[in-house]
Amino acid sequence: MLNYIIRRLLIGLVTLLFITFLVYALIRNMPGTPLTVNLGESDPSKQMSKEEMARQLKTFGLDKHWTIGYLHWMGNIAVGDLGYSYYWKENVRAVMSRHLGPTMMLSVPSLILAYFLAVPLGLYSTARSGAADERTVSTFLYMLYSIPSFVAALLLLVMFYVQLHGTMWELPVDMVGPNYKELSFIGKVGDLLRHMILPVFCLTYGSLAYYSRFIKANMEEVIRQDYIRTARAKGVLPWRILVFHAFRNTMIQFVTMLGLTLPGLVSGAIILERVFNWPGMGTLFLESLGNRDYVTIMGETLLLSSLTLLGQLLADILYAFVDPRIVYS
């Protein structure tokens, strides 16, 4: 097991180098720089001279070829320095930390709700396969899955923010209300939860529909196996067959799906965060891209790529725990 983990870590390191090199090459070859991207909107009388522009480019290391810039960025990463943001004028670590919390406030409850509801829904759909109630639930889930989350977000905003404005049913945008700092601790928690309802719902319903259908599809294959028929012939209770025999043998696919959701915890949802004016990682990435803030883009890329590779490694390791037949040697 240890040798396997070491090999996977080395392969992951090479993959991470390739990903960051490719992303850095792409963003450095986009039109504009952090110093010129907003020149068209600025006052001509206050624009920088060519001498000042050259000095600023040298200060930020943008006067050299992008390959040199990548090596310089990698050198900083090797000592734990994510760099200095051109746009926010502070360390990238501090910028990302400030936006990571709001994203986790949406992604963690969404993931917990999706899994806690998807498992019983998937098992119920398997047990009642073909029945009228199961078909009704499946149709409803398909309808949910077919609606883009940003469309649902806009419809919900029209309903709960515009049409119900001023009533007790109004659900606001933004992360907190204008008088948040004046509230008590309980009041702050309540205000925050009220603002989270719509974005959490929009993040959850699509995942819930997909996960429940994923579980049912795998369960449908397992319950046709010979050992399931044997358990039924021996008189094992139907719910025990479903949970302890069938669902247990779909855990490999379930663990794979669980491992791939790890980067989703911190990536944020760019469109949803913009719709609800939520200051998360998705919003940060979009703003960084628009302002050509190379180091912040690379910081987020490094974080998400590392979590993706880590999630795949954790899924592979968990395979051995859910299926004793898998041995890493």
N, C-alpha and C positions, 0 to 999 in steps of 0.2 A: 504493500500500500504506500509506504513512504517513497519508494523509488518511483512509483506511478505519479504521485503528487509532485515530486521534484521535476519529472519530465514534463508534466502538464504546465507547471509554473514557467519552465524555460520556454516552452512553445508559446505560452501566453505572453511572455515578455517580448518575444520576436514579433508576435502578432500585434502587440501594442505599439511597438516601434513602427511597424508598417502603417498602422492606422493613423498615428499621429503625424508621421511624415507626409502621408497623402493629404490629410486634412490641412496641414500647415501649407503645403504647396498650393492647394486650391484657394485658401483664403488670402494668401499673399499675392496671388495673381488675379484677384478680383479688382475691378476698376476702383480707383480711389484709395486713399490711405486715411488713417485716423485724423490726419491734419487737414486733408483736402475734401473729405466727404461732405462737409456742411458749408463749404465756401460759397456755394450758389445761393444760400439763404442768409449769408452774413452781410453786414454793412460794408460796401466796397472801401469806405474810408478807414475801416478798422482791420482790413485784411493784412496778413503778414507779408513782409517783404521777402524777396528771394533769399536774402542773406539769413533772415530769421527762420525761414522755412528750412533751409539747409542745416541751420544749427539745431532746430527741433528734431529733424530727421536723424541727425547724428546722436542727439541725446537719447532718443528711443531706439537706436540701433536699426533704423529703417533705411539707412543710406547704403547698407551692404546687401549683397545678393541674398535671396530668401533661404538658400541652403546654409549660408553662414548664420542667418537668423535662427534657423531650426537647431543648429548645433549649439548656439548660445542658449536657446530655450531649454534644450535637453540638459545642458550643463547646470542650469538653475534648478531643474527638476531633480537632478541627482543629489543636490544638497537640500532638497525639501522646499525650494522657493518657487512658487507658482507665478511669480512676476508681479509687475506693477501695472494696474489698469490705466490705459491712456485716457479713457472717457470718464471714469469715476474718480480718478486721481487718488487711488488708494490700492493697497495690496489686494490681489485677486482672491486670496484666501478669505479675507474679510468680506469682500463683495459676495462671494459664493455662500459664505456662512449666513449672511443676512437674508439671502433668498432661499436657502435650503429649508429653513424652518417652515415658512408658509407652504412650500410644496409638500413637505412631509405631513402637514396638517390636513391636506386633502388626500394624498395618496395612501397613507396608512389606514385611515378609516375606510376608504374606498376598497382597498384590497381585503381588509378583514371582512367587510360586509359581503363582498363578492364571493369569497370562498365559503363563508359560513352559511350563505344562502344557496350557493350553487351545489354544494354536496348533497344536502337533503333534497333539493329540487331534482338533481340528476338521479338520485336513488328512487325518488318517488316516480319519476317518469319511466324508469326502467321497470319498476314493480307494476305500474299501471299501463304498460305499453299497449297501444291500440285502443284503449278505453276512451270514452268521450271526454272525460275530464283531462286525461293526459294530452289528447289532441288539442284541447282548448289552451292548456298551458303552453304546449309547444308552439302553437300558432302565435300566442301572445309574445313569447320569447323571440320568435323569428321577426315579428313586427318591431320589437325593441331593437334587435340587432341591426335591422335594416335602416334605422333612423340615425343619421350622423349626429354625433354628440353636440356639435356646434349648432346644428339646426334645432335640436331639442333645447339647447341653452337659450337661443334667441326666443323661441316660443314661450319658454318658462318665464323669461324676463318680461315679455309682453304681458303675460298673465299676472304674475305675482309682483312685479315691480311697477308696471305702468297702470294696468287696469285696477289692481287692488291697492294702489298707492293711498296712504293715509288711513288704511284699515289695519286691524290687528293681524290680518293674513299677509300683509306686505312682507316680502323677502328682499332685502336690499342687495346691492352689488358692493364692491370693495371688500377689504378684509375686515375692517372694523368701522364703526359709526363715527361721526364727527365729534361726539362727546365721549369717546371711549376712555380718555385719560381721567375724566371726572367721575367715572363709575367706581363702585366698590369691586372687590375681587369677584364676588358672585355675579355682579352685574357685567363685569368684563367677560367672564366665561360665557354667560348667557348671550351677550352681544356677539361674541366670536362664533358660537355655535349657530346662531341665527344666520349669520353671514355665510356659514359653511354649507348650509342645507342644499342649495341649488347646485353649486359646483361639485359637491360630493355625489349627489344623485346623478349628475351628468357623467361623472367619471365611472360610476358603478354599474349602471344599467346595461351598458354594452358588454362589459366583462362578465357580468352575471349571466347574461344570455349565452355568451360564448362558452364559458366554463361549464355551465349546466348541460349544454348540448354535447360538449366534449366528453364529460363524464358518462352521459347516457350512451353515446356512440361506442365507447370502450366497454361499458358494461354489457351492451347488447352482444358483443362478440364473446365475452367471457362466459355469460350464462348459458351458452350453447355447448360448453365443454363437457366432457364425460364426467369429470369429478363433481360437477354441479348436479347432474342427473343422479349420480350415486348418492349425494347428500340428500336429495329429495326423496329417493327411494328408501333411505334409512330413517326418514321421518323427521329430519332436522327442520326446525321452525323456519318459515320463509324469510323472516327478517334477519335471522342469523346467517342464512345462506347468502342473502344480499350483502350484508355488511362485512361479515367475517370471512366469507369464502370468495365471493365475486369481487367486491370492492378492493379487498386486500391485494388481489392479483392484477388490479389496474393501477397500482401505486407507482409503477415505473413511469408510465405516461404522465401521471399526476405530478410526480416529483420533477419531471422534465419541465412541465409547464410552470411549476412553482419556481424553479431556478431561473427561468427566463423572465420572471416578473421582478427580479431584484433590481435591475437598472430602472424599471418604471417607478420605483419608490422615490427616486430623486430627479428623474428627468423632467418631470412636469408636463403639462399639456399646453402647448404654445397657444393654440386657438382658444381653448377654454379659459386660460388665464387672462388672455386679452379681453375676451367677452365679459368676464366678471371682474376685470381690473384687479387681478390677484397678483401680488408681487412675488411670484415664484421663479423657479429655475427656467421654466419655459419662456416667461417674459424676459428674463435676463439674457437668455440666448438670442432671442429675437432682437433685443435692443443692442446687444454686442455685435451682432451681425450687421445691423443697419449702420452702426457707428464705426465699423471696421476695427473693433477692439480685439486685436488678434490674440493677446495673451489671455483674455477672459474666455474667448471661444475655445482656445486650446485647453484651458483649465477645465471647462465643462466636458470637452471631448475626452480628456484624460480620465476624468471621474466616471463618466458613463461607460467608456470602453473597458475600464478596469472592473466595474461592477458587472458588466455583461460576461466577461471572461471568468470572473469569480463565481457568478451564478451558475455557469456551465460546469465549472469544476465541482461546486458543491452538489449539483444534481448528480454528477457521475459518482461522487463519493457516497451519496445517499442511496444509490442503486444497490450497493452491497448490503445495506441495512434492510431494505424492503424486499430484496430477493437474495437469499443465501446462496443461490447457485452462481451468482456473479462473484468472481474472485479476481482481484488485481494482483498480478505477480510479475 
